Amino acid sequence: MEAAVQAWWPRLLLLLCLTCETSTFYVPGVAPINFHQNDPVEIKAVKLTSSRTQLPYEYYSLPFCQPSKITYKAENLGEVLRGDRIVNTPFQVLMNSEKKCEVLCSQASKPVTLTVEQSRLVAERITEEYYVHLIADNLPVATRLELYSSNRDTDDKRKEKDVQFEHGYRLGFTDVNKIYLHNHLSFILYYHREDMEEDQEHTYRVVRFEVIPQSIRLEDLKTDEKSSCTLPEGANSSPQEIDPTKENQLYFTYSVHWEESDIKWASRWDTYLTMSDVQIHWFSIINSVVVVFFLSGILSMIIIRTLRKDIANYNKEDDIEDTMEESGWKLVHGDVFRPPQYPMILSSLLGSGIQLFCMILIVIFVAMLGMLSPSSRGALMTTACFLFMFMGVFGGFSAGRLYRTLKGHRWKKGAFCTATLYPGVVFGICFVLNCFIWGKHSSGAVPFPTMVALLCMWFGISLPLVYLGYYFGFRKQPYDNPVRTNQIPRQIPEQRWYMNRFVGILMAGILPFGAMFIELFFIFSAIWENQFYYLFGFLFLVFIILVVSCSQISIVMVYFQLCAEDYRWWWRNFLVSGGSAFYVLVYAVFYFVNKLDIVEFIPSLLYFGYTTLMVLSFWLLTGTIGFYAAYMFVRKIYAAVKID
């Protein structure tokens, strides 16, 4: 654990200065590893994953063959939270050296015997559709899938081969109530030969790592005392069945094949990162831009033109009496800046929203520049955790200034509320979920020392920074409201049905959600189906569009509310602006029912527990964006009219 903690700080400093270069964190294409002929290429295991259970397990939780000495890599914070447990394996792979068939963990060609308990565990993992994830030269293994489709451009029914890849390889498969284990792995490694001078030895770089898993019955494998084996012909072999009710004997074997490739080292991740269709992302961007232009049209036609007319009428000195008899947003000028109920909680939530906004903006922007590539495992989550804590100074500053504007006086209590309210909810939910994961002995369970380290970071970094920002924000001059607040509150007329708060949430949330709907699908696939997500350029554009659309819809909703002479806009605007979080929740339920095959209680609890955190964070983010946009709008319009 100490080594893992020490590894966090160099990564963070490297992210901030962008000038250092280490072997554990690099921009893709900067730090390649060169191999010579017959140099060892280490194959490491990462974890076992399944989209059905959402519970990762470490590699040696199953009775795989083990090397003489098991060595775990020191994980960073992000890897620990992801459930990665990178460990060495007994596979012996040499650069550009073929191996037809080798037997693992076999003594004098004797097969491996799985006990009844081990057989039951392996059979359970296969039925739960677990995938095994290996890496070679930090490149994840992929299984090639060849799909055939008919050629639509011609009249004949020729089949076109469509090559796709899936991450990792399946542990096994089931057929007619029988369970089979993939006990033979055919590794296919692609290398790129570097141009060297004639008198120098050739150097190679690994550019792709594929595997073809096979299930071969014990009786069909011929072995010798040198741990070599002979694979049977394809039609003459039967799969290796695993009977969970008795002991099973089998061989674990592997073969290695090398192929030269024109792919350069800097482009070796393209195969993994282009598994999704890019055109649909462009469709998402175009769709989002249309939504923004639609909102801009509404804003310009309904608000700007109407507002100018209202301000012109209100500013006519000879029409003051007529204006006072009219209904509209000017009539609530004496109450529109009246402090709401629970100003401390409101300012604390908005402070956490600013903290989230700064963190997400920086993370997406830095990831868009390529600094948080998948080759640096856990860097994205590690950076997000540290940035959220360091952004506490901005969250505290904004919360402190807003709290003073709302006539608050207990700044120390407000700072403590800002530093603990949202993070406390997140930590509490994660702790409860972690207890269930502990009970399943999953590698996804955060170890107790890591939890203590996170608590120390929370109270040692985030809390003091929030207090520091809150102190300076509270001392700063409060926001200058353009009109004075009356001592006696104005009576609010009866509101129409469409001014109901829940109706407003439904109306305000649909357009921002539509702007990010397609990108949300790929994010959910990356989180719940163990896919890579690296299209941060598209995500950055969608994030900007989300900010603009949330601001615009928030301004429209607060204008309609003030025109209805309801001046209680503070909390309502914050809740309504985060209305798209409700649609995210609905989509999460839809995704759970239609896309995932989760039936057990604990995986379902994990899904909805983490989904609750996502929805809560998204609500804070969009609610904060909409609140500050509406606040600036309200100050602007009331500063433009003459108030007697």
C-alpha positions in Angstrom: 0.0 0.0 0.0 2.8 2.4 0.8 4.3 1.8 -2.7 0.9 2.6 -4.2 0.5 5.8 -2.3 4.0 6.9 -3.3 3.1 6.3 -7.0 0.1 8.7 -6.8 2.1 11.9 -6.4 4.5 11.5 -9.4 1.5 10.9 -11.6 -0.3 13.9 -10.3 2.7 16.2 -10.6 3.3 14.9 -14.1 -0.3 15.7 -15.0 0.1 19.3 -13.8 3.4 20.2 -15.3 3.2 18.0 -18.4 6.9 18.1 -18.7 8.2 15.0 -16.9 8.5 11.6 -18.4 8.3 8.3 -16.5 7.9 4.7 -17.4 4.5 4.4 -15.8 2.7 7.4 -17.2 3.2 8.6 -20.8 1.5 10.1 -23.7 0.8 7.4 -26.3 3.8 7.2 -28.7 6.3 8.8 -26.3 7.8 5.9 -24.3 8.0 2.7 -26.4 9.8 -0.4 -25.2 12.2 -1.9 -27.7 12.7 -5.7 -27.8 15.5 -7.7 -29.5 15.2 -11.2 -30.9 14.3 -13.7 -28.2 13.9 -11.0 -25.5 11.3 -12.1 -22.9 7.9 -10.4 -23.4 6.1 -10.7 -20.1 2.4 -11.7 -20.1 0.6 -10.4 -17.1 -2.9 -10.9 -15.8 -5.2 -8.0 -14.8 -8.5 -9.4 -13.5 -11.6 -11.4 -14.4 -14.7 -9.4 -15.2 -18.4 -10.1 -16.1 -21.1 -7.7 -17.1 -23.6 -10.0 -15.5 -22.2 -9.7 -12.0 -20.2 -6.5 -12.1 -17.8 -8.1 -9.6 -14.2 -8.3 -10.7 -11.9 -11.0 -9.4 -8.2 -11.3 -9.4 -6.7 -13.8 -11.8 -5.5 -16.4 -9.2 -8.9 -16.6 -7.6 -9.4 -19.5 -10.0 -7.0 -22.5 -10.1 -4.9 -21.3 -13.0 -1.3 -22.3 -13.3 1.0 -20.2 -11.2 4.7 -19.2 -11.6 7.2 -20.2 -9.0 7.0 -16.7 -7.5 3.8 -14.6 -7.7 4.6 -10.8 -7.9 1.8 -8.2 -7.8 2.3 -4.8 -9.4 2.0 -1.8 -7.1 -1.3 -0.3 -8.1 -2.2 3.4 -8.2 -5.4 4.7 -6.7 -7.4 4.4 -9.9 -6.3 0.8 -10.4 -7.3 -0.1 -6.9 -10.8 1.5 -7.3 -11.2 -0.3 -10.7 -10.4 -3.7 -9.1 -7.2 -4.3 -11.2 -4.7 -6.7 -9.6 -1.9 -7.0 -12.1 0.2 -10.1 -11.5 2.7 -12.2 -13.4 1.8 -15.4 -15.1 3.8 -18.6 -16.1 3.5 -17.9 -19.8 7.0 -17.9 -21.4 6.9 -15.7 -24.5 10.0 -14.6 -26.4 10.2 -11.9 -29.0 9.6 -13.3 -32.5 10.0 -16.8 -31.3 7.2 -19.3 -32.2 5.8 -21.9 -29.9 3.6 -24.6 -31.3 2.2 -26.0 -28.0 3.5 -25.8 -24.4 2.1 -27.3 -21.3 1.7 -25.2 -18.1 2.1 -26.4 -14.5 2.6 -30.0 -15.6 5.0 -32.3 -13.7 6.2 -35.2 -15.8 3.3 -34.6 -18.2 0.8 -35.2 -15.5 -2.5 -33.3 -15.9 -3.8 -30.8 -13.5 -6.5 -32.1 -11.1 -9.3 -29.7 -10.1 -10.9 -30.5 -6.8 -14.7 -30.6 -6.5 -14.7 -27.2 -4.9 -12.4 -25.7 -7.6 -14.5 -27.3 -10.4 -17.6 -25.9 -8.9 -16.0 -22.4 -8.7 -14.8 -22.6 -12.4 -18.2 -23.8 -13.6 -19.9 -20.9 -11.7 -17.5 -18.3 -13.3 -18.1 -19.8 -16.8 -21.9 -19.7 -16.4 -21.6 -16.1 -15.2 -19.8 -15.3 -18.5 -16.5 -14.1 -17.0 -13.8 -12.7 -19.3 -10.1 -13.0 -18.6 -7.9 -9.9 -19.1 -4.2 -10.3 -19.9 -1.7 -7.7 -21.0 1.6 -7.9 -23.0 3.8 -4.9 -23.0 0.9 -3.0 -21.3 -1.3 -3.9 -24.3 -4.6 -5.7 -23.4 -5.4 -9.0 -25.1 -8.3 -9.0 -27.5 -10.3 -11.8 -29.1 -10.9 -11.5 -32.8 -14.5 -12.0 -33.9 -15.2 -12.6 -37.6 -18.8 -11.8 -38.6 -20.2 -12.4 -42.0 -22.8 -10.3 -43.7 -24.4 -10.3 -47.1 -23.2 -7.8 -49.7 -26.0 -5.4 -50.3 -24.3 -3.6 -53.2 -24.5 -6.6 -55.5 -27.3 -8.9 -56.4 -25.5 -12.1 -55.5 -25.4 -13.3 -51.9 -21.7 -13.2 -51.3 -20.6 -12.9 -47.7 -18.4 -10.0 -46.5 -16.1 -10.7 -43.5 -16.4 -8.1 -40.8 -13.6 -8.3 -38.3 -14.4 -7.1 -34.7 -12.6 -7.4 -31.4 -13.8 -7.9 -27.8 -11.7 -7.2 -24.8 -10.2 -10.2 -23.1 -11.3 -13.8 -23.8 -14.1 -15.8 -22.5 -13.2 -18.2 -19.7 -15.4 -20.9 -21.2 -18.8 -21.6 -22.7 -21.9 -23.6 -22.1 -23.7 -25.9 -24.5 -26.8 -28.0 -23.8 -26.4 -27.8 -20.0 -22.7 -28.7 -20.2 -19.9 -26.4 -19.2 -16.6 -26.2 -21.1 -13.4 -24.5 -20.2 -11.0 -22.7 -22.5 -7.8 -24.4 -21.5 -5.7 -23.7 -24.5 -4.7 -20.2 -25.5 -3.3 -19.4 -29.0 -1.5 -16.1 -28.6 -1.0 -14.0 -31.7 1.4 -11.1 -31.2 2.0 -8.5 -33.9 5.3 -6.6 -33.9 6.6 -3.6 -35.9 10.2 -3.8 -37.0 12.1 -0.6 -36.5 14.5 0.7 -39.2 18.0 0.2 -38.0 21.4 0.6 -39.6 23.0 -2.4 -41.2 25.5 -3.1 -38.4 22.9 -2.8 -35.6 20.6 -5.5 -34.3 16.9 -5.3 -35.3 14.6 -4.0 -32.6 10.9 -4.9 -32.4 7.9 -3.3 -30.8 4.6 -5.0 -29.8 1.7 -3.4 -31.6 -1.2 -5.9 -31.1 -2.0 -8.7 -28.7 -4.7 -11.2 -29.8 -5.8 -14.6 -28.4 -7.8 -17.5 -29.8 -9.2 -19.5 -26.8 -9.8 -23.2 -27.4 -11.3 -26.0 -25.3 -9.4 -29.2 -25.8 -10.2 -32.4 -24.0 -7.4 -34.1 -22.0 -7.5 -37.3 -24.1 -7.0 -35.3 -27.3 -3.7 -33.7 -26.2 -0.5 -35.5 -26.7 2.3 -34.4 -24.3 5.9 -35.3 -23.6 8.3 -35.0 -20.7 9.7 -31.7 -22.1 6.3 -29.9 -21.4 5.6 -29.9 -25.2 2.3 -31.0 -26.7 0.7 -31.7 -30.0 -2.6 -30.2 -30.8 -5.2 -32.4 -32.5 -6.8 -31.7 -35.8 -9.8 -29.4 -35.7 -12.4 -32.1 -36.6 -10.9 -34.7 -34.3 -11.0 -32.8 -31.0 -13.6 -32.5 -28.3 -13.9 -29.6 -25.8 -12.8 -29.9 -22.2 -15.9 -30.4 -20.0 -16.0 -29.2 -16.4 -18.3 -31.3 -14.2 -19.0 -29.3 -11.0 -19.9 -32.4 -9.1 -16.6 -34.2 -9.3 -12.9 -33.8 -9.8 -11.7 -32.9 -13.3 -8.4 -33.5 -14.9 -7.1 -31.3 -17.7 -4.1 -29.6 -19.3 -3.5 -25.9 -19.4 -1.6 -25.2 -22.7 -0.7 -22.3 -24.9 1.0 -21.5 -28.2 2.6 -18.4 -29.5 2.6 -17.0 -33.0 4.3 -13.8 -34.2 3.3 -11.7 -37.2 4.9 -8.6 -38.6 2.7 -5.5 -38.9 2.8 -2.1 -40.6 1.1 -0.6 -37.6 3.5 1.8 -35.8 3.8 1.8 -32.0 2.1 5.2 -31.6 -1.0 3.8 -33.4 -1.2 0.5 -31.6 -4.2 1.5 -29.5 -6.3 2.4 -32.5 -7.6 -1.2 -32.8 -9.0 -1.0 -29.2 -10.2 2.6 -29.4 -12.0 2.4 -32.7 -14.3 -0.5 -31.7 -17.2 1.9 -31.7 -18.6 3.6 -34.7 -17.3 7.2 -34.9 -20.1 8.3 -37.3 -22.7 7.9 -34.5 -20.7 10.3 -32.4 -20.8 12.9 -35.2 -24.5 12.3 -35.3 -24.7 13.0 -31.6 -22.7 16.2 -32.0 -25.0 17.4 -34.9 -28.1 16.4 -32.9 -26.8 18.4 -29.9 -26.0 21.4 -32.0 -29.5 21.4 -33.4 -30.8 21.3 -29.8 -28.7 24.3 -28.8 -29.8 26.3 -31.9 -33.4 25.4 -31.1 -33.0 26.7 -27.5 -31.2 29.8 -28.7 -34.1 30.5 -31.0 -36.5 30.2 -28.2 -34.3 32.4 -26.0 -34.0 35.1 -28.6 -37.6 35.2 -29.7 -39.4 34.7 -26.4 -37.1 36.4 -23.9 -34.9 39.0 -25.6 -37.7 40.5 -27.8 -40.3 40.3 -25.0 -37.8 41.5 -22.4 -36.8 44.6 -24.4 -40.5 45.5 -24.9 -41.1 45.0 -21.2 -38.1 47.1 -20.2 -39.1 49.9 -22.6 -42.6 50.0 -21.2 -41.5 49.9 -17.6 -39.0 52.7 -18.1 -41.6 55.1 -19.5 -42.1 57.7 -16.8 -45.6 58.6 -18.0 -46.8 55.0 -17.9 -45.8 54.2 -14.3 -49.3 53.8 -13.0 -50.4 51.6 -15.9 -47.3 49.5 -15.5 -47.9 48.9 -11.8 -51.3 47.6 -12.6 -49.9 45.0 -15.1 -48.8 41.6 -14.1 -45.3 40.5 -14.9 -41.8 40.0 -13.6 -41.3 43.6 -12.5 -44.0 43.3 -9.8 -41.8 40.9 -7.8 -38.7 43.2 -7.8 -39.0 43.7 -4.1 -38.9 40.0 -3.4 -36.9 38.4 -6.1 -33.6 38.6 -4.1 -35.2 37.6 -0.8 -33.0 34.9 0.7 -34.5 31.4 0.5 -34.9 28.8 3.2 -31.9 26.8 4.2 -29.3 29.1 2.6 -26.4 27.2 4.1 -27.4 23.9 2.5 -28.1 25.6 -0.9 -24.7 27.3 -0.9 -23.0 24.1 0.2 -24.6 22.1 -2.7 -23.7 24.8 -5.2 -20.1 24.9 -3.9 -19.9 21.1 -4.4 -21.4 21.7 -7.9 -18.6 24.2 -8.7 -16.1 21.7 -7.4 -17.5 19.0 -9.7 -17.6 21.4 -12.6 -14.0 22.4 -12.4 -12.9 18.8 -11.9 -14.8 17.4 -14.9 -13.8 20.3 -17.2 -10.1 19.8 -16.4 -10.2 16.0 -16.6 -12.1 16.0 -20.0 -9.8 18.6 -21.4 -6.6 16.9 -20.3 -7.9 13.6 -21.5 -8.8 15.1 -24.9 -5.1 16.1 -25.2 -4.2 12.5 -24.8 -2.6 12.7 -21.3 -5.0 10.2 -19.7 -4.7 7.3 -22.2 -5.9 3.8 -21.4 -2.3 2.7 -21.5 -1.8 4.5 -18.2 -4.2 2.3 -16.2 -6.2 4.1 -13.5 -4.8 7.5 -14.4 -8.2 8.9 -15.2 -9.8 7.9 -11.9 -6.7 8.9 -9.9 -6.6 12.3 -11.6 -10.3 12.8 -11.0 -10.0 12.0 -7.3 -7.1 14.4 -6.7 -8.5 17.2 -8.8 -11.8 17.0 -6.9 -10.0 17.5 -3.7 -7.8 20.3 -5.0 -10.8 22.1 -6.5 -12.2 22.4 -3.0 -10.7 25.8 -2.8 -12.9 27.1 -5.7 -16.0 25.3 -4.4 -15.4 26.8 -0.9 -14.9 30.3 -2.4 -18.1 30.3 -4.4 -20.1 28.8 -1.6 -18.7 31.3 1.0 -19.5 34.3 -1.2 -23.0 33.1 -2.1 -23.7 32.3 1.6 -22.8 35.8 2.6 -25.0 37.2 -0.2 -27.9 35.2 1.2 -27.3 37.0 4.6 -25.6 34.0 6.2 -23.4 34.6 9.3 -22.1 31.2 10.5 -19.3 30.8 7.9 -17.4 28.0 9.8 -20.4 25.8 9.9 -21.1 26.6 6.3 -17.6 25.6 5.3 -17.8 22.3 7.2 -21.2 21.6 5.5 -19.7 22.3 2.1 -16.7 20.1 2.7 -18.7 17.1 4.1 -22.3 17.1 2.7 -21.8 15.8 -0.8 -18.5 13.9 -0.2 -20.0 12.4 3.0 -23.0 11.0 1.0 -20.6 9.6 -1.7 -18.3 8.0 0.9 -21.3 6.6 2.9 -22.9 4.9 -0.2 -19.5 3.6 -1.4 -18.7 2.2 2.1 -22.0 0.3 2.3 -21.5 -1.1 -1.3 -17.9 -2.0 -0.4 -19.1 -4.1 2.5 -21.2 -6.2 0.1 -18.2 -6.5 -2.3 -16.0 -7.6 0.6 -18.5 -10.3 1.3 -18.1 -11.6 -2.2 -14.2 -11.6 -1.9 -14.0 -9.5 -5.1 -11.0 -7.6 -6.2 -13.3 -4.6 -6.7 -13.5 -4.2 -2.9 -11.4 -1.2 -1.8 -8.9 -2.4 0.8 -9.1 -1.0 4.3 -5.7 0.8 4.0 -6.9 2.5 0.8 -10.1 3.7 2.5 -8.0 5.1 5.4 -5.8 6.9 2.8 -8.9 8.3 1.1 -10.2 9.6 4.4 -6.9 11.2 5.2 -6.9 12.9 1.8 -10.4 14.1 2.4 -9.8 15.6 5.8 -6.2 16.4 5.1 -6.4 18.0 1.7 -10.0 18.7 0.7 -11.4 20.0 4.0 -8.6 22.6 4.6 -8.8 23.8 1.1 -12.6 24.2 1.3 -12.2 26.1 4.6 -9.5 28.3 3.0 -11.7 29.1 -0.1 -14.8 29.6 2.1 -12.9 32.1 4.3 -11.8 34.3 1.5 -15.2 34.0 -0.3 -17.1 35.0 2.8 -14.8 38.0 3.4 -15.2 39.1 -0.2 -17.9 41.7 -1.0 -21.3 39.8 -1.6 -22.9 39.9 -5.0 -24.4 43.3 -5.7 -28.1 42.9 -6.2 -29.6 45.7 -8.3 -32.8 46.2 -6.3 -33.7 46.3 -2.6 -35.7 43.6 -0.8 -39.0 44.6 0.8 -39.5 43.8 4.5 -42.9 42.2 4.0 -43.1 39.3 1.5 -45.4 39.7 -1.4 -48.3 37.3 -1.7 -47.8 34.7 -4.4 -50.9 34.2 -6.7 -52.2 30.7 -7.4 -50.0 29.0 -10.0 -51.2 27.1 -13.0 -50.6 23.3 -13.3 -47.7 23.7 -15.7 -45.8 25.7 -13.1 -45.6 22.7 -10.8 -42.1 21.9 -9.8 -42.1 18.3 -11.1 -43.6 19.4 -14.4 -40.8 22.0 -14.7 -38.2 19.3 -14.0 -39.7 17.2 -16.9 -39.8 20.1 -19.2 -36.3 21.5 -18.4 -34.5 18.1 -18.5 -35.6 16.7 -21.8 -33.6 19.0 -24.1 -30.2 18.8 -22.3 -30.6 15.0 -22.0 -31.3 14.8 -25.7 -28.1 16.7 -26.4 -26.0 14.0 -24.5 -28.1 10.9 -25.0 -25.9 9.1 -27.5 -22.7 9.8 -25.7 -24.3 8.6 -22.5 -24.8 5.2 -24.1 -21.1 4.8 -24.8 -20.2 6.0 -21.3 -22.5 3.3 -19.8 -21.0 0.7 -22.1 -17.5 1.6 -20.9 -18.6 1.5 -17.2 -20.8 -1.6 -17.1 -19.6 -3.7 -20.0 -15.8 -3.2 -19.6 -15.3 -1.3 -22.8 -12.7 1.3 -23.5 -13.9 4.9 -23.8 -11.4 7.3 -25.4 -13.4 9.7 -27.6 -12.8 12.6 -25.2 -12.8 15.1 -28.0 -16.5 14.3 -28.7 -17.2 14.2 -24.9 -15.6 17.7 -24.6 -17.9 19.1 -27.3 -20.9 17.4 -25.7 -20.0 18.8 -22.3 -19.8 22.4 -23.8 -23.2 21.8 -25.5 -24.6 20.5 -22.2 -23.4 23.7 -20.4 -24.9 26.0 -23.0 -28.2 24.1 -23.1 -28.6 23.9 -19.3 -27.9 27.6 -19.1 -30.4 28.5 -21.8 -33.2 26.3 -20.5 -32.6 27.5 -16.9 -33.0 31.2 -18.1 -36.3 30.3 -19.9 -37.7 28.5 -16.9 -36.9 31.3 -14.4 -38.3 33.9 -16.7 -41.6 32.1 -16.9 -41.6 31.7 -13.2 -41.0 35.4 -12.5 -43.7 36.3 -15.1 -46.1 34.2 -13.0 -45.2 36.4 -10.0 -43.5 33.6 -8.1 -40.3 34.9 -6.7 -39.2 31.7 -4.9 -36.8 30.8 -7.7 -33.6 29.9 -5.7 -34.3 26.3 -4.8 -36.8 25.7 -7.7 -34.3 26.8 -10.3 -31.6 24.6 -8.8 -33.9 21.6 -8.8 -35.4 22.3 -12.2 -32.0 22.9 -13.9 -30.9 19.5 -12.8 -33.9 17.9 -14.4 -31.9 16.0 -17.0 -30.6 13.9 -14.1 -34.1 12.4 -13.8 -33.9 11.3 -17.4 -30.4 9.9 -16.8 -32.0 7.8 -14.0 -34.8 6.6 -16.3 -32.2 5.7 -18.9 -30.1 3.8 -16.4 -33.2 1.7 -15.5 -33.9 1.1 -19.2 -30.2 0.1 -19.7 -30.4 -2.3 -16.8 -33.5 -4.0 -18.1 -32.6 -4.2 -21.8 -28.8 -4.2 -22.1 -27.6 -6.0 -19.0 -28.3 -9.6 -17.9 -28.1 -9.0 -14.1 -30.4 -11.1 -12.0 -28.7 -11.5 -8.6 -29.2 -9.1 -5.7 -25.7 -7.9 -5.0 -24.9 -7.0 -8.7 -28.2 -5.2 -8.9 -27.5 -3.4 -5.7 -24.1 -2.3 -7.0 -25.6 -1.1 -10.3 -28.2 1.1 -8.7 -25.9 2.2 -5.9 -23.3 3.5 -8.3 -26.1 4.8 -10.6 -27.5 6.8 -7.6 -24.0 8.4 -7.2 -23.8 9.2 -10.9 -27.3 10.8 -10.9 -26.6 12.8 -7.8 -23.4 14.1 -9.2 -25.0 14.9 -12.5 -27.8 16.7 -10.7 -25.4 18.8 -8.7 -23.4 19.6 -11.9 -26.3 20.7 -14.1 -28.2 22.3 -11.3 -25.2 24.5 -10.5 -24.7 25.5 -14.1 -28.4 26.4 -14.5 -28.5 28.3 -11.1 -25.6 30.6 -11.9 -26.9 31.2 -15.4 -30.3 32.1 -14.1 -28.8 34.3 -11.3 -26.8 36.3 -13.8 -29.9 36.7 -15.9 -32.1 37.8 -13.0 -29.5 40.4 -11.9 -29.2 41.6 -15.5 -32.9 42.2 -16.2 -33.6 43.9 -12.9 -30.6 46.2 -13.3 -32.1 47.3 -16.7 -35.4 48.7 -15.3 -36.0 51.8 -13.3 -37.4 51.0 -9.8 -39.0 53.7 -7.8 
